Amino acid sequence: MSEEGAGPRRRVVVVGAAGKQGQEYLRLLPRDLVLAGVVDSDAGVRRIGARHVVPSLHSVDAAVDRLDFDVAVVAVPHHAHVEVASTLLGAGKHVIKEKPLAVTAADAHRLVDLARRHEVTLCTTVQRSYRRALRHARAQLPRIGAPYWFAYDHHAALPAPTSGWRSSGAAAGGGVLLDMGYHAVDVVRAFFGRPRSVGASFAYCYDAMREQCLEDLANVTLTYPDGRLTGSVTVSRHHYRKHERFEVLGSAGGLLVEPERVVRFARDGTVVDALDVRAEPVADVARMLADYTRRLDDPAFREAHMRAHLDTVAIIEAAYGLTPRRAGPAG
């Protein structure tokens, strides 16, 4: 039953419910959503449906035909994003989906056009923008003067080759840049906007990944329209230690951002502002889902969010061009 004075609670299905990410989303669904069903081609979805006392189905088409729902939370391998999201958007359902928005800019535009045509919201999950450290850093950014350089480094420390669908070129569509790197590129885009040009280099820890053209390490260089700002995003899966660090230099100082702290420095290196925070990845995802759900009917949020992710996809597609080239106009 909805709270007094509030509208009816939205009904949601989770697509890819048998996977690790789908199961996390099931645990973190906002309280104003009612679970209407779970969808996965894996036979384990029956057990998940029984646990939550909801119908379990093996295809999105079946869910659209048989279930009453308003929103779909989608966590499927990259190669399935376009087909699954297109079916849902075409049926007039709001979609909150795992990153990337799409593997290619053409597919990203296709999905956004569908969302616009059916007047529904298409959200891509990027929880870093809900991190307290990064929110504080954005507020501090004007205080370091004109930014002229940045570096975003994010490294995992996986001890063995990438496995599962991410080890298949056909299923993944890209390596670490499209996976971990999507978050980093999205953060940089949120801070500095669309770059003028993009370049990249890639490296491989394992021959099997080289054969699949799925990079284990990516270094992306970005230059901005006025020529006064340049920076890089470096991501890898097999570093000797897991860490994440974002640095920005400006004409009046600098910023150091890590998951659990933000430090602003004066030009002489003096610390002028510092914030220690507790990293809460699960809480960040929960806040993201709650915010997306609350704003599904906000046309301004919808358009700004979709345009931002069109930019993020365009930057990554430009990087996969292997040689520096200009990113095209936003849609």
Order of alpha helices (4+ residues) and beta strands (2+ residues): beta-alpha-beta-alpha-beta-alpha-beta-alpha-beta-alpha-beta-alpha-beta-alpha-alpha-beta-alpha-beta-beta-beta-beta-beta-beta-alpha-alpha-beta
